[in-house]
Amino acid sequence: MSETQLWLQGRSAVVAAADSDEWRDGVPDYDLSHEVMPRQRTHHFDPDSLEAVVERIVQVFEMEVSHKKDPATWVSMVTERFRTNVNGGPWATAADIAEIGSYNILIGDSVFYRSGQETFDSSHRVFHKAFPGGFFWEVLEVVSPPPVVTFKWRHWGVFEGEYHGFAPSGRTIEMYGVSIAKLADDLRLLEVEHYYDPNAFLGELTGGCPVAHRDS
């Protein structure tokens, strides 16, 4: 039997296989996720299920785009071919993500968030500050199998820190979406389309008051 590909083994395996100089700010720590996720997730899947496999691939992808500085080291995708977009908007490449940041690309400019005024690093600080206890992600359902995988997901966290001058509510903030991923034969990502309403999520952080309209 052939060994399971690295990107299908999960984040811990990818972290263990990476060189120390691949990381932006040191090796990421997912101990909090391992502690909180099992208690707060709404769906539990067998480790060998398609849902669990898809979740591991996306988790590795999120880790790499957030913490690995060079797209050439990202094992979750076919880097030279990869592209992604949100709600039918413009496509972004792996190089775009590494330069601009996944938060800026996946949220974009809106009345609640000024992606054009955020760098890769500052965008991460904004949401890490708002969700100091973690912002978690789970697969809810896989609708279609490879090579084109359509899946529903949930993202959640407790709003315990300030968001752009707006005080925390202490409430659990949830957002839901659907993604369509085209996979290579070895199940690496080639293309991902995301469909969700970022303003519904951001409005929860601002009480519906647009950040763009707040006083500086």
Number of C-alpha atoms within 10 A of each C-alpha: 3 4 6 8 14 16 23 23 15 20 22 13 14 19 18 10 10 15 11 12 11 19 18 15 11 11 16 16 10 12 8 10 14 10 10 13 15 11 8 12 16 11 12 12 14 9 10 8 11 17 22 21 20 22 22 21 23 22 19 25 21 16 18 26 19 20 17 22 19 16 20 14 15 21 20 26 26 20 18 12 11 19 21 23 18 20 14 10 12 10 15 18 17 22 18 15 21 18 14 18 22 20 20 21 20 20 18 16 14 15 14 24 21 15 20 12 10 17 15 18 14 15 19 16 15 16 18 16 16 22 23 15 16 20 19 18 21 24 25 21 18 20 13 13 14 14 16 17 17 20 21 18 17 18 16 19 20 19 24 18 21 19 20 17 12 15 15 16 16 12 12 13 17 16 17 19 16 19 18 19 23 18 20 15 9 12 19 22 25 20 21 19 18 20 16 17 14 20 16 14 18 22 16 17 25 20 11 14 15 16 21 12 9 12 6 7
